[in-house]
Amino acid sequence: MPLVKVEMLKGKSKEFKKTVLDCIHDGLMDSIGIEDWDRFQRIAEY
């Protein structure tokens, strides 16, 4: 279970954040073969 921490500026829409996390998760599934259900992600906004 890889931990993903994304840091970004405040003010981004929920749709933008979901798209970013989905793209990262898709990349992890393709590159290291994690399962679709294996998602442990955090966003820190500054």
VMD Tcl script that draws the C-alpha trace (Angstrom):
set ca {
  {0.00 0.00 0.00}
  {1.90 3.08 -1.21}
  {1.23 6.38 0.51}
  {0.71 9.34 -1.83}
  {0.95 12.88 -0.48}
  {0.13 15.71 -2.88}
  {0.92 19.30 -1.95}
  {-0.86 22.11 -3.79}
  {-1.99 25.69 -3.46}
  {-5.36 26.31 -1.83}
  {-8.33 27.11 -3.99}
  {-8.40 24.21 -6.43}
  {-11.80 22.71 -7.19}
  {-12.90 19.28 -5.98}
  {-12.97 18.09 -9.58}
  {-9.34 19.17 -10.11}
  {-8.21 17.37 -6.95}
  {-10.09 14.20 -7.90}
  {-8.57 14.26 -11.39}
  {-5.04 14.65 -9.99}
  {-5.50 11.78 -7.52}
  {-7.11 9.54 -10.18}
  {-4.22 10.16 -12.61}
  {-1.66 9.37 -9.92}
  {-3.51 6.19 -8.96}
  {-3.75 5.09 -12.60}
  {0.00 5.61 -12.95}
  {0.70 3.53 -9.85}
  {-1.52 0.71 -11.12}
  {0.32 0.71 -14.46}
  {3.84 1.09 -13.11}
  {3.97 -1.03 -9.96}
  {0.82 -3.10 -10.31}
  {-1.19 -2.05 -7.26}
  {-4.84 -3.02 -7.15}
  {-7.65 -0.58 -7.95}
  {-8.96 -0.73 -4.37}
  {-5.51 -0.01 -2.86}
  {-5.71 3.77 -2.50}
  {-4.05 5.71 0.33}
  {-3.83 9.37 -0.70}
  {-3.62 12.72 1.06}
  {-3.75 16.31 -0.15}
  {-2.07 19.10 1.76}
  {-3.16 22.59 0.73}
  {-1.12 25.70 1.41}
}
mol new
graphics top color blue
foreach p $ca { graphics top sphere $p radius 0.5 }
foreach p [lrange $ca 0 end-1] q [lrange $ca 1 end] { graphics top cylinder $p $q radius 0.2 }
display resetview
